[in-house]
């Protein structure tokens, strides 16, 4: 089994999905900083960009959550 095949398998695993969710959520920190800066500077265009970025992050997390449900996660917190 090649390293590339192993890496693709990790991406579809539970731990890989959790890692992807964590890195996606980490991107939300940057978006929040961008929103704060846009509000401070009264920059409407930058604020719109930050809101669209945040919407993308939320959508990405929702898709990853759905993927976890499909993997049959037995975690009590996920229901």
Secondary structure, DSSP 8 states (H G I E B T S, - for coil): --HHHHHHHHHTSHHHHHHHHHHHHHHHHHHHHHHHHHHHHT-HHHHHHHHHHHHHHHHHHHHHHHHHHHTT---GGG-
